[in-house]
Amino acid sequence: MYRNYPLNHSNTFGLDVMAAWAVKIPDLKDLEKITKERVFMEEKHLILGGGSNCLFLDDYFEGLAILIENKGISITNETDESVAVSVAAGEDWAGFVEKMVNSGYGGLENLSLIPGKVGAAPMQNIGAYGVELKDVFNSLQAFDLETGDLVDFNKEACDFGYRSSIFKTTLRNRFVILSVEFLLNKRPVLNLGYGSIKQELERMGVDKPGIIEVSQAVINIRKSKLPDPAELGNAGSFFKNPVVHNLVFNDLKSEYPDIVGYPDHEGATKLAAGWLIEKAGWKGYRSGDAGVHHKQALVLVNYGKATGRDIYGLAMQIQHSVKEKFGVHIEPEVNLI
Ligand SMILES: Cc1cc2nc3c(=O)[nH]c(=O)nc-3n(C[C@H](O)[C@H](O)[C@H](O)COP(=O)(O)OP(=O)(O)OC[C@H]3O[C@@H](n4cnc5c(N)ncnc54)[C@H](O)[C@@H]3O)c2cc1C
C-alpha cells in the first residue's frame, strides 16, 4: 500500500495528480486482501487501468487508487473455425491485439492501437473503425467489491451499448474486471467499410489484405490523426457522438447540408460530435495550456501545465456552445474523477 502516490503516469492527460492511497493488484488474492483493510472500508476507491479515459478534476484524489496489474493470456477453447482467448485485465490492450493479429486470429484488428488495459475495454465497450468490443466478446470475470464473490458475466449481462456497459452505469465502481474472454475467428471476415481503411490499404499498395495489413492500416490512420499521449496529453475522444431523432437530423441537414451523421437504431441518427465542435469554431482553440486538437476537434489536449479543471472548463464551454448553435447536447465519454 502506498501513501501519497503520484498518478502522473496513470493518466494520459499528463496531469499532475496524486492519490492519498494506492495499491497495485498483480493477483486476485491481493484484491481480496485489500478489501479487508481499513483504508478500503473507510476511503472512496477508484479502479484504474492505464488512465486513458479519465480526467482527474483535482490534483489530489482523496481515496484509494486500485491499480490493476494482473497478467496472462491463454487459449481456453479451440475449434477449426475459432479460438476463445482469456486475457488478464492488467494486460496492455494494444499489445494483446498485436499478439492476436500476429497469431492469425481475426476480429480485433480494427481495434488496434487503442490505449489502455484489457480490463477497462468492456467498461465502455471500446470501438473504432466499425467494430466494437461486444462483437468479439464472449464473457468476463469480475470481483464484487461488496460481497467478495467472483462473478461471470456473459454478453447479455454486460448490457453493452454505444461506449457503455453495465459497469459504466448501474454497477459503476462495484466490480473489478479481472479477465475477459474473446471469441476470435481463424477464418477472419474483414471489416473494411468504415473510415479510410480502404484508401489506406491502397496507399500501402495492398490489394489482397489480411488481418495484419488491416491492423497496420488502422495503426497508420490513427497515428496520422490522433495525438500520441506520450507527446501531447489527451484521452482520445472527449465527447460521445450524440444520437438524435431523424426529424432533428433532417432539420439540421436542411440548415447545414454538410453535417455528418450515420443511421443508428430505427428512427435515429448518430451525429459526428467532432463535426459539431469544429463547426462551432473550436478546432485548434487554445486557452492557456488547455486546448482542442488542431487535427481532430473531438480531442481535448493538455499542452503542458493545464489542470483537470482547465480542461473540464473548456469542455463545458464547448458543450454549451454546441447546444446553443445546434440545439444538440453532447456528453463526455471520458470518466470524470
Ligand atoms: C489517443 C487515444 C485514443 C483513443 N481511442 C479510442 C478509440 O478509438 N475507441 C475507444 O473506445 N476508446 C478510445 N480511447 C479511450 C481509452 O483508450 C479506452 O476507453 C480504454 O479502454 C481505457 O483503458 P484504460 O485502462 O486506460 O482505462 P482507465 O482510464 O484507467 O479507466 C477507464 C474507466 O474504467 C474503469 N476501469 C478501469 N479498469 C477497470 C477494471 N479492471 N475493472 C473495472 N473498471 C475498470 C475506471 O474506473 C474508469 O472508470 C482513446 C484514448 C486515447 C488517449
The ligand as a Gaussian input file, in Angstrom:
#p B3LYP/6-31G(d) Opt

LIG

0 1
 C       -5.140000       8.680000     -28.041000
 C       -6.350000       7.923000     -27.556000
 C       -7.178000       7.277000     -28.456000
 C       -8.299000       6.576000     -28.019000
 N       -9.071000       5.942000     -28.943000
 C      -10.161000       5.248000     -28.544000
 C      -10.971000       4.565000     -29.515000
 O      -10.701000       4.556000     -30.696000
 N      -12.063000       3.913000     -29.051000
 C      -12.404000       3.863000     -27.729000
 O      -13.412000       3.247000     -27.393000
 N      -11.637000       4.488000     -26.800000
 C      -10.537000       5.179000     -27.166000
 N       -9.768000       5.822000     -26.233000
 C      -10.167000       5.773000     -24.812000
 C       -9.426000       4.682000     -23.994000
 O       -8.271000       4.256000     -24.650000
 C      -10.315000       3.467000     -23.740000
 O      -11.503000       3.844000     -23.091000
 C       -9.596000       2.409000     -22.862000
 O      -10.363000       1.221000     -22.804000
 C       -9.316000       2.885000     -21.455000
 O       -8.449000       1.957000     -20.821000
 P       -7.656000       2.327000     -19.518000
 O       -7.035000       1.077000     -18.986000
 O       -6.732000       3.445000     -19.780000
 O       -8.859000       2.780000     -18.585000
 P       -8.875000       3.868000     -17.393000
 O       -8.819000       5.224000     -17.967000
 O       -7.850000       3.510000     -16.374000
 O      -10.302000       3.580000     -16.805000
 C      -11.459000       3.896000     -17.545000
 C      -12.678000       3.534000     -16.688000
 O      -12.722000       2.128000     -16.490000
 C      -12.666000       1.785000     -15.111000
 N      -11.797000       0.603000     -15.024000
 C      -10.510000       0.503000     -15.444000
 N      -10.056000      -0.763000     -15.269000
 C      -11.083000      -1.456000     -14.728000
 C      -11.256000      -2.816000     -14.302000
 N      -10.281000      -3.729000     -14.412000
 N      -12.452000      -3.181000     -13.747000
 C      -13.480000      -2.283000     -13.626000
 N      -13.373000      -0.995000     -14.012000
 C      -12.201000      -0.585000     -14.565000
 C      -12.073000       3.024000     -14.427000
 O      -12.532000       3.119000     -13.087000
 C      -12.612000       4.155000     -15.288000
 O      -13.928000       4.486000     -14.895000
 C       -8.619000       6.529000     -26.640000
 C       -7.775000       7.170000     -25.718000
 C       -6.652000       7.869000     -26.168000
 C       -5.752000       8.528000     -25.167000

